[in-house]
Amino acid sequence: MTTSGAAGVLASWRDDFPRWYQDVLEKAQLADNGPVRGTMVIRPYAYAIWERMQADVDARIKATGAENVYLPLFIPQSYLEREAEHVEGFSPELAVVTHAGGKELTEPVVVRPTSETVFGELMSKWVQSHRDLPMLLNQWSNVVRWELRPRLFLRTTEFLWQEGHTAHATAEDAAEYARRIHLEVYRDFLQNTLAIPVLVGVKSPRERFAGAVNTMTCEGMMGDGKALQLATSHELGQNFARAFDITYTDAAGTERICWTTSWGASTRMMGGLIMSHGDQAGLRVPPRIAPIQVVVIAVKDDERTVGAASAVVDELAEVGVRARLDARSTPGFGRRVVDWELKGVPVRIEVGPRDLDAQQATIARRDQPSKTVLPLDALRTAVPGILDAIQDELLEQGRRRLNANTVDVASIADAAAAAATGFARIPYATLGEHGEDQLAASAVTVRCLQTADGGVPVRDDELAELFAIVARSY
């Protein structure tokens, strides 16, 4: 990993990871605390990354046939009470409005913690016939969950996300679609765009989403060895359909109950991006998601140097590279380098008077400590390949960390010990619910259950045949 002038700006990545994370948020100008405890201000650079995340995930969701809608922020409290297990899972986090317009409301309304219940009510209205199925809907919105221990991008009182909700004629169709979202949308995006290797599997019964019959999850390993849940996809069986009377008439004219799914990912992916790829110099952004892939720094602010640096930016833009010119006269060159390293821009190109005399430029990759020199006329062909190499290298570094810090264990005690620094893999027949209770006392949880070959189990697989991935988590 890179070491540079930015190293002294941040707390030690290895010795104080939580403080390092807070320093990166501040120094790279990613986020700030909002005026209400637990709320978050997303600053322009981080929001530009989020916009690219949103666009990529949205395109993948639409490719599965889902359409976007928008539902209200306020939910009647009675809606949540219609699905008892669901409201029980969220009740400690609810924000409830009892007064508005100077009067007490006849019925309290909840600021949405999720829109499951509203989708249920609307699908009950919109689904009538088998010809209306499958109904595949997605929403991009904010949600509110009153967090007791907030942490920017990881757990905040208000955050941004997408939540998909679907209704199907059969359990098989619902299960197949939820699995498609899990693998083709979430896993593929996290690994191929964010360059975060993830373990995929199902949640144990005690860790499932409230009201679901099956929850699939993507779990990433952060730089300190802890797990972060990055996206989930749920089969809801007929629980919500029964509660909200989501039925359809089949081809024979018989009324049937639908099978539903829900799935979501949030701005928590920003936290995962920082903690997966960051190093002692700050953030490292994978090129495919980077709003600025290349920064071209004019070492001096004279007309000749700035003109040449600007021309490099234009050439790179012509071949599809997202490039930015830094021709500031202040701060000095060294401070500007530190600023861009903190922000994790994948490639830095330095153009100075001596470079121009030699018709060359200095190239610095954010994922490597060394610099190289290239002819100016070679940049437009070389830089796209460099960006691809950085994307591949960040994913490979993540895989090496995941593999090196995941160990197979045969006892609950060994699982707890291994989870102090990484992940442990243990047969669920050895662990069981009693073992989950024992691990919970050490703040270790089952992150997912997998088949013997690391695949995603189907819902009806025997628990005793599966393997549990256990870890500490955010």
DODRENDO-199492 format. One line per 10 residues: number of its first residue (from 1); their letters; for each residue x, y, z of C-alpha. Coordinates in Angstrom, 2 decimals. Layout:
NUM> A> X/Y/Z ~ ...
This chain:
1> MTTSGAAGVL> 0.00/0.00/0.00 ~ 1.00/3.57/-0.61 ~ 2.95/5.61/1.92 ~ 3.32/9.30/1.20 ~ 3.10/12.80/2.56 ~ -0.48/12.04/3.55 ~ 0.66/9.47/6.08 ~ 1.12/12.01/8.88 ~ -2.30/13.56/8.29 ~ -4.27/10.49/9.43
11> ASWRDDFPRW> -4.34/8.32/12.54 ~ -2.57/4.99/12.16 ~ -4.51/2.68/9.85 ~ -3.12/-0.36/11.67 ~ -3.15/0.86/15.29 ~ -6.38/2.89/15.46 ~ -8.67/1.91/12.60 ~ -11.79/3.69/13.96 ~ -9.92/6.98/14.35 ~ -8.34/6.51/10.92
21> YQDVLEKAQL> -11.82/6.06/9.43 ~ -13.05/9.30/11.01 ~ -9.93/11.12/9.82 ~ -10.48/9.95/6.23 ~ -14.08/11.17/6.30 ~ -12.88/14.59/7.43 ~ -9.61/15.03/5.52 ~ -10.92/13.65/2.22 ~ -14.02/15.85/2.64 ~ -16.48/12.97/2.36
31> ADNGPVRGTM> -19.06/13.59/5.09 ~ -19.90/15.59/8.18 ~ -22.33/15.25/11.06 ~ -25.76/16.79/10.57 ~ -27.41/19.17/13.07 ~ -29.56/16.39/14.58 ~ -27.66/13.64/16.37 ~ -27.05/10.67/14.10 ~ -27.78/12.47/10.84 ~ -25.23/12.84/8.06
41> VIRPYAYAIW> -24.18/15.47/5.55 ~ -22.74/13.86/2.41 ~ -20.21/16.25/0.88 ~ -19.89/16.78/-2.91 ~ -17.02/14.36/-3.59 ~ -18.66/11.48/-1.71 ~ -22.03/12.29/-3.25 ~ -20.47/12.12/-6.71 ~ -19.27/8.59/-5.85 ~ -22.76/7.72/-4.54
51> ERMQADVDAR> -24.34/9.01/-7.76 ~ -22.15/6.63/-9.76 ~ -23.04/3.77/-7.41 ~ -26.71/4.60/-7.77 ~ -26.56/4.78/-11.57 ~ -24.72/1.46/-11.85 ~ -26.99/-0.45/-9.46 ~ -30.09/1.15/-10.99 ~ -29.11/-0.02/-14.48 ~ -28.59/-3.56/-13.17
61> IKATGAENVY> -31.94/-3.55/-11.39 ~ -33.74/-2.35/-14.51 ~ -32.02/-5.11/-16.51 ~ -33.90/-7.63/-14.33 ~ -37.21/-6.06/-15.37 ~ -37.94/-3.93/-12.30 ~ -39.36/-0.40/-12.61 ~ -38.78/2.56/-10.31 ~ -41.52/4.18/-8.21 ~ -41.60/6.63/-5.32
71> LPLFIPQSYL> -43.64/6.11/-2.15 ~ -44.48/8.54/0.68 ~ -42.13/9.30/3.55 ~ -44.90/8.94/6.14 ~ -46.55/5.62/6.94 ~ -49.69/5.14/9.08 ~ -48.71/3.31/12.23 ~ -51.53/0.83/11.62 ~ -49.77/-0.37/8.44 ~ -46.77/-1.59/10.40
81> EREAEHVEGF> -48.93/-3.23/13.04 ~ -50.54/-5.44/10.40 ~ -47.32/-7.45/10.11 ~ -46.48/-8.12/13.74 ~ -43.05/-9.76/13.28 ~ -41.97/-6.93/10.97 ~ -42.92/-4.10/13.35 ~ -41.34/-5.98/16.27 ~ -38.04/-6.03/14.36 ~ -38.13/-2.28/13.76
91> SPELAVVTHA> -39.94/-0.91/16.82 ~ -36.82/0.26/18.74 ~ -35.70/2.30/15.72 ~ -38.98/3.99/14.76 ~ -39.44/7.77/14.60 ~ -43.14/8.49/15.20 ~ -44.94/11.77/14.44 ~ -47.85/12.48/16.80 ~ -48.41/16.20/16.16 ~ -48.60/18.23/12.94
101> GGKELTEPVV> -50.12/21.54/11.95 ~ -50.43/22.48/15.61 ~ -52.74/19.54/16.38 ~ -52.47/16.00/17.64 ~ -52.89/13.52/14.83 ~ -55.84/11.13/14.91 ~ -53.42/8.32/14.06 ~ -49.65/8.60/14.59 ~ -47.53/8.28/11.47 ~ -44.11/6.67/11.24
111> VRPTSETVFG> -41.20/8.15/9.29 ~ -40.39/5.23/7.00 ~ -37.78/2.80/8.33 ~ -38.49/0.81/5.14 ~ -41.49/0.80/2.81 ~ -42.43/-2.90/3.00 ~ -45.86/-2.17/4.43 ~ -46.73/0.59/1.95 ~ -45.62/-1.57/-0.95 ~ -47.82/-4.31/0.49
121> ELMSKWVQSH> -50.85/-2.04/0.65 ~ -50.32/-0.78/-2.90 ~ -49.62/-4.20/-4.38 ~ -52.89/-5.37/-2.86 ~ -54.58/-2.68/-4.95 ~ -52.50/-3.03/-8.11 ~ -52.38/-6.83/-8.40 ~ -55.68/-8.32/-9.53 ~ -54.96/-10.97/-12.15 ~ -52.17/-13.41/-13.01
131> RDLPMLLNQW> -51.56/-11.06/-15.94 ~ -50.31/-8.43/-13.45 ~ -47.54/-10.76/-12.26 ~ -44.71/-10.67/-11.65 ~ -44.89/-7.11/-10.34 ~ -41.30/-5.85/-10.01 ~ -40.84/-2.47/-8.30 ~ -37.89/-0.52/-6.90 ~ -37.58/2.73/-4.97 ~ -34.62/5.09/-4.36
141> SNVVRWELRP> -35.26/7.10/-1.20 ~ -34.15/8.03/2.28 ~ -35.16/6.11/5.40 ~ -35.00/6.85/9.13 ~ -33.95/4.40/11.84 ~ -33.16/5.96/15.20 ~ -29.64/4.71/15.87 ~ -28.27/4.65/19.39 ~ -24.63/4.43/18.23 ~ -24.43/6.28/14.91
151> RLFLRTTEFL> -21.40/6.14/12.64 ~ -21.18/8.02/9.35 ~ -22.05/5.89/6.31 ~ -22.32/2.76/8.49 ~ -25.22/3.42/10.85 ~ -26.92/6.81/10.71 ~ -30.38/7.91/11.75 ~ -31.17/8.87/8.16 ~ -29.53/7.26/5.14 ~ -30.05/6.81/1.41
161> WQEGHTAHAT> -30.87/3.50/-0.22 ~ -32.79/1.53/-2.76 ~ -35.41/-1.01/-1.81 ~ -37.01/-3.39/-4.25 ~ -40.32/-5.18/-3.74 ~ -41.85/-7.81/-5.96 ~ -44.93/-10.03/-6.11 ~ -45.00/-13.41/-7.87 ~ -47.46/-16.17/-8.70 ~ -45.29/-18.96/-7.27
171> AEDAAEYARR> -42.74/-19.54/-4.54 ~ -40.27/-20.79/-7.15 ~ -40.51/-17.62/-9.23 ~ -40.07/-15.42/-6.14 ~ -37.05/-17.42/-4.96 ~ -35.44/-17.34/-8.40 ~ -35.88/-13.57/-8.71 ~ -34.55/-12.82/-5.19 ~ -31.51/-14.96/-5.97 ~ -30.99/-13.18/-9.30
181> IHLEVYRDFL> -30.95/-9.80/-7.55 ~ -28.54/-11.16/-4.96 ~ -26.03/-12.51/-7.47 ~ -26.44/-10.53/-10.70 ~ -27.09/-7.12/-9.15 ~ -25.42/-6.99/-5.75 ~ -22.55/-9.49/-5.88 ~ -21.59/-8.51/-9.41 ~ -21.68/-4.77/-8.62 ~ -19.72/-5.10/-5.39
191> QNTLAIPVLV> -16.98/-7.24/-6.94 ~ -16.73/-5.91/-10.51 ~ -17.43/-2.22/-9.89 ~ -16.46/-1.56/-6.26 ~ -13.69/-4.20/-6.36 ~ -14.81/-5.56/-2.98 ~ -14.69/-9.36/-2.82 ~ -17.73/-10.61/-0.92 ~ -18.88/-13.85/0.65 ~ -22.43/-14.73/-0.39
201> GVKSPRERFA> -24.81/-16.92/1.56 ~ -27.97/-16.95/3.65 ~ -28.56/-15.61/7.12 ~ -29.16/-18.05/9.95 ~ -32.76/-18.15/11.24 ~ -31.97/-15.79/14.13 ~ -30.26/-13.26/11.83 ~ -32.96/-13.13/9.14 ~ -34.78/-9.95/8.21 ~ -37.94/-9.56/10.34
211> GAVNTMTCEG> -40.81/-11.27/8.53 ~ -38.66/-13.05/5.92 ~ -38.44/-16.79/5.31 ~ -34.99/-16.48/3.76 ~ -32.38/-13.70/3.70 ~ -29.38/-13.73/1.35 ~ -26.45/-11.47/2.13 ~ -23.20/-10.11/0.68 ~ -20.55/-9.83/3.39 ~ -17.29/-7.94/2.89
221> MMGDGKALQL> -14.13/-8.01/5.01 ~ -12.92/-4.57/6.01 ~ -9.30/-3.52/6.49 ~ -9.40/-4.36/10.20 ~ -10.81/-7.87/9.65 ~ -14.39/-7.03/10.65 ~ -17.37/-7.89/8.47 ~ -19.74/-5.42/6.85 ~ -23.12/-6.45/5.44 ~ -23.25/-4.67/2.08
231> ATSHELGQNF> -26.55/-5.81/0.53 ~ -29.39/-8.23/1.27 ~ -32.15/-9.95/-0.68 ~ -35.16/-11.48/1.07 ~ -37.79/-14.07/0.27 ~ -40.84/-13.03/2.26 ~ -42.89/-16.14/1.50 ~ -46.59/-15.30/1.84 ~ -46.23/-13.49/5.19 ~ -46.67/-9.97/3.84
241> ARAFDITYTD> -49.09/-11.09/1.13 ~ -51.41/-12.57/3.78 ~ -51.11/-9.52/6.02 ~ -51.89/-7.12/3.18 ~ -54.20/-9.34/1.13 ~ -51.98/-9.41/-1.97 ~ -53.92/-11.89/-4.10 ~ -54.49/-12.61/-7.76 ~ -56.95/-14.58/-9.87 ~ -55.27/-17.36/-11.83
251> AAGTERICWT> -56.13/-18.45/-15.37 ~ -58.84/-20.76/-14.05 ~ -60.48/-17.94/-12.09 ~ -59.29/-19.15/-8.65 ~ -58.03/-16.59/-6.12 ~ -54.43/-17.21/-5.04 ~ -52.08/-15.58/-2.54 ~ -48.91/-13.99/-3.98 ~ -45.33/-14.70/-2.97 ~ -43.23/-11.59/-2.37
261> TSWGASTRMM> -39.59/-10.50/-2.11 ~ -37.70/-7.43/-0.97 ~ -34.05/-6.42/-1.37 ~ -31.87/-3.41/-0.71 ~ -28.49/-1.68/-0.55 ~ -27.58/1.70/0.92 ~ -24.98/4.40/1.47 ~ -23.35/1.82/3.75 ~ -21.57/0.81/0.54 ~ -19.63/4.08/0.86
271> GGLIMSHGDQ> -18.40/2.99/4.27 ~ -17.44/-0.35/2.77 ~ -15.55/1.35/-0.05 ~ -13.52/3.41/2.42 ~ -12.74/0.57/4.83 ~ -12.04/-2.02/2.13 ~ -9.64/0.00/0.01 ~ -8.28/2.73/2.25 ~ -4.64/2.84/3.36 ~ -2.41/5.07/5.44
281> AGLRVPPRIA> -2.59/7.81/2.79 ~ -6.41/7.86/2.73 ~ -9.09/6.62/0.39 ~ -8.42/4.55/-2.74 ~ -11.27/4.65/-5.25 ~ -11.61/1.88/-7.86 ~ -11.49/3.45/-11.34 ~ -14.90/2.16/-12.45 ~ -16.67/4.04/-9.66 ~ -14.32/7.06/-9.44
291> PIQVVVIAVK> -15.92/10.38/-10.45 ~ -12.37/11.58/-11.14 ~ -10.22/8.80/-12.59 ~ -7.19/10.97/-13.36 ~ -6.05/14.27/-11.91 ~ -3.56/16.19/-14.04 ~ -1.47/18.51/-11.88 ~ 0.30/21.48/-13.39 ~ 3.42/21.66/-11.23 ~ 3.88/25.38/-12.01
301> DDERTVGAAS> 1.14/27.87/-12.77 ~ 2.87/29.43/-15.80 ~ 0.97/29.60/-19.08 ~ 3.03/26.94/-20.88 ~ 2.68/24.32/-18.13 ~ -1.01/24.94/-17.50 ~ -1.73/24.85/-21.23 ~ 0.04/21.52/-21.64 ~ -1.70/19.99/-18.58 ~ -5.06/21.19/-19.89
311> AVVDELAEVG> -4.34/19.57/-23.25 ~ -3.66/16.26/-21.49 ~ -7.05/16.48/-19.77 ~ -8.76/17.11/-23.11 ~ -6.98/14.17/-24.76 ~ -7.96/11.81/-21.97 ~ -11.57/12.99/-22.11 ~ -11.63/12.12/-25.82 ~ -10.94/8.46/-24.98 ~ -13.54/8.33/-22.21
321> VRARLDARST> -11.37/9.00/-19.17 ~ -12.87/11.17/-16.43 ~ -9.98/13.62/-15.93 ~ -9.64/16.80/-13.85 ~ -7.11/19.64/-14.16 ~ -5.45/20.98/-11.01 ~ -3.77/24.24/-11.97 ~ -4.07/25.94/-8.58 ~ -1.31/28.31/-7.60 ~ -1.95/27.57/-3.92
331> PGFGRRVVDW> -1.50/25.47/-1.92 ~ 1.90/24.25/-3.00 ~ 2.52/21.20/-5.16 ~ 3.18/18.88/-2.18 ~ -0.04/19.82/-0.41 ~ -2.03/19.34/-3.61 ~ -0.57/15.85/-4.03 ~ -1.59/14.98/-0.47 ~ -5.14/16.26/-1.09 ~ -5.60/14.03/-4.15
341> ELKGVPVRIE> -4.06/11.03/-2.39 ~ -6.51/11.51/0.49 ~ -9.39/11.48/-2.00 ~ -8.04/8.31/-3.58 ~ -8.05/9.42/-7.23 ~ -6.70/6.35/-9.09 ~ -4.08/8.09/-11.27 ~ -2.14/11.31/-10.86 ~ -0.29/12.83/-13.82 ~ 2.26/15.51/-13.01
351> VGPRDLDAQQ> 3.26/17.99/-15.73 ~ 6.09/20.43/-15.02 ~ 8.51/22.56/-17.08 ~ 11.19/19.84/-17.10 ~ 8.61/17.28/-18.19 ~ 7.63/19.49/-21.09 ~ 11.24/19.98/-22.13 ~ 11.51/16.18/-22.36 ~ 7.99/15.81/-23.86 ~ 6.95/13.49/-21.06
361> ATIARRDQPS> 4.80/13.31/-17.92 ~ 5.17/11.65/-14.53 ~ 2.53/9.03/-13.66 ~ 1.63/8.01/-10.09 ~ -0.79/5.14/-9.46 ~ -2.70/5.47/-6.20 ~ -2.36/1.73/-5.55 ~ 1.45/1.76/-5.84 ~ 4.19/3.79/-4.11 ~ 6.37/4.24/-7.20
371> KTVLPLDALR> 6.15/6.64/-10.14 ~ 6.76/6.09/-13.84 ~ 7.43/8.37/-16.80 ~ 5.57/8.24/-20.12 ~ 5.82/10.29/-23.32 ~ 3.06/12.88/-23.60 ~ 1.86/11.42/-26.87 ~ 1.45/7.96/-25.26 ~ -0.92/9.00/-22.49 ~ -4.20/8.64/-24.37
381> TAVPGILDAI> -3.45/5.01/-25.19 ~ -1.67/4.05/-21.95 ~ -3.95/5.54/-19.28 ~ -7.09/3.43/-19.97 ~ -4.99/0.30/-19.55 ~ -3.48/1.63/-16.32 ~ -6.98/2.24/-14.95 ~ -8.01/-1.33/-15.79 ~ -4.88/-2.63/-14.05 ~ -5.67/-0.63/-10.89
391> QDELLEQGRR> -9.24/-1.95/-10.86 ~ -7.97/-5.53/-11.07 ~ -5.26/-4.98/-8.47 ~ -7.64/-3.52/-5.87 ~ -9.94/-6.53/-6.22 ~ -6.99/-8.90/-6.02 ~ -5.66/-7.18/-2.89 ~ -9.07/-7.58/-1.29 ~ -9.17/-11.27/-2.21 ~ -5.74/-11.85/-0.73
401> RLNANTVDVA> -6.79/-10.19/2.54 ~ -10.04/-12.17/2.66 ~ -8.31/-15.49/1.98 ~ -5.44/-14.83/4.38 ~ -7.79/-13.90/7.23 ~ -10.46/-16.58/6.86 ~ -9.67/-19.82/8.69 ~ -11.44/-23.16/9.04 ~ -12.10/-24.12/12.66 ~ -13.61/-27.14/14.39
411> SIADAAAAAA> -14.74/-25.67/17.71 ~ -16.72/-22.70/18.98 ~ -13.76/-21.53/21.08 ~ -11.51/-21.52/18.01 ~ -14.17/-19.62/16.05 ~ -14.30/-16.90/18.71 ~ -10.50/-16.64/18.74 ~ -10.24/-16.42/14.95 ~ -12.97/-13.75/14.83 ~ -10.73/-11.42/16.83
421> TGFARIPYAT> -8.76/-10.67/13.67 ~ -10.83/-12.01/10.76 ~ -13.42/-14.59/9.70 ~ -13.88/-18.16/10.87 ~ -15.59/-20.95/8.93 ~ -17.22/-23.64/11.05 ~ -19.73/-26.44/10.32 ~ -23.17/-25.24/11.40 ~ -23.77/-28.70/12.86 ~ -20.93/-27.90/15.29
431> LGEHGEDQLA> -22.13/-24.36/15.98 ~ -25.92/-24.50/16.15 ~ -28.13/-21.98/17.94 ~ -26.37/-22.66/21.24 ~ -23.05/-21.78/19.64 ~ -24.53/-18.60/18.20 ~ -25.50/-17.60/21.75 ~ -21.97/-18.31/22.99 ~ -20.38/-16.26/20.20 ~ -22.80/-13.38/20.76
441> ASAVTVRCLQ> -21.31/-12.94/24.22 ~ -18.05/-12.01/22.45 ~ -19.83/-9.73/19.93 ~ -19.32/-12.36/17.20 ~ -22.21/-13.23/14.88 ~ -22.95/-15.58/12.02 ~ -22.49/-13.44/8.93 ~ -23.80/-16.06/6.51 ~ -24.32/-19.75/5.92 ~ -22.78/-21.34/2.84
451> TADGGVPVRD> -22.67/-24.69/1.10 ~ -19.48/-26.72/1.38 ~ -18.14/-25.19/-1.85 ~ -18.87/-21.60/-0.73 ~ -22.12/-21.28/-2.68 ~ -25.51/-19.83/-1.71 ~ -27.79/-22.46/-0.18 ~ -31.37/-22.80/-1.30 ~ -33.93/-22.22/1.41 ~ -34.73/-25.88/1.91
461> DELAELFAIV> -31.12/-27.01/2.39 ~ -30.52/-28.76/5.70 ~ -28.83/-26.42/8.20 ~ -26.66/-29.27/9.46 ~ -25.05/-29.59/6.03 ~ -24.00/-25.93/5.84 ~ -20.96/-23.98/7.00 ~ -21.16/-20.76/9.01 ~ -18.96/-17.71/8.44 ~ -18.61/-15.94/11.78
471> ARSY> -17.00/-12.59/12.55 ~ -17.21/-9.36/14.43 ~ -19.08/-6.79/12.41 ~ -20.04/-3.17/11.92
